Amino acid sequence: MASPTPRIRHLNWNLLRTFLVIAEERSLTKAAERLHVRQPTVTASLQKLEETLGAQLIQRDSRRFVLTSRGEALRKECQEIYQRVERIGERLSTDEDDLSGSVRIMIVTEAALPALDRALGLMHRRHPSVTITLNVANSQEIVRAVAQRALPFGFCLLAKPLAALDCTLMLREDFGIFCGRTHALFGREDVTLEELRAEPVVSFTCAQDGGALEPMVALREGAGLGSRTAGLSSHVGEVTRMIAAGIGIGILPVTAAERGVEKELLWRLPVLKDQLGADLYFLQNPEYALDRAEKAFLDLFLSIALKPDGLPQTEPAVLS
């Protein structure tokens, strides 16, 4: 990191794209999976970028993965670059947009979906007269609505794909077991699963129904939790609130709990780490007759979601 002047003329476009994926995933391993390359390739790209810029971009060890101040500044610049790349095609288009209507989507609470975020932004810029409606529901309700053709699209957790619907796997969401700051287990690194089985649990309402479609049931029962229920909610934010308040322990998506962990309101218990997860799927009913607005959204979303890295596809280039 001794180079006083960044060698910007030698900065490869793909290095920036790789760095942005690393920053979004907060993991070299997950970044490699998203980019469909081996982890050493991602590590080498990061090292080359740091050498080129003469700056450390990420602080990483066995317990944390944090962007440095220069890394955070570069992440913001990279995001802006790719937003501009996405706008190039729109600005070069001479077709006047006359598309109107609405697109209705049901989604599980607090789902982290960068591909959906990008698709929503692009959809609005390309078709500003189309209204997007996002409703939060549990997985059973989403499956029922899509199966009954009450709406065209849904994002939910499934134990496995459903034969009657088109199910596109979006990501594997990691879960962990958490407690609040006032809980007796907070800060302990020696907690055993046997200790947790006697603890009151804050649970998702859908996990109480015992529905075969709801992976939260399998997560809770697989961990051997839930003999005593202390709190219930269908919303991740409210389940998190009750866990943070010390009502009981509970299973949460790791990404949704990150802020609480950083503020030391939550503690991830060192039990079954990297062993709790559920698959998030995009659902559509092949028998649902899509209108023009819905078809435009579907085509746009799939074009983004099915790319290897979910980022605008570009040829290698040198920034100078």
Disulfide bonds with the S-S distance in Angstrom:
none
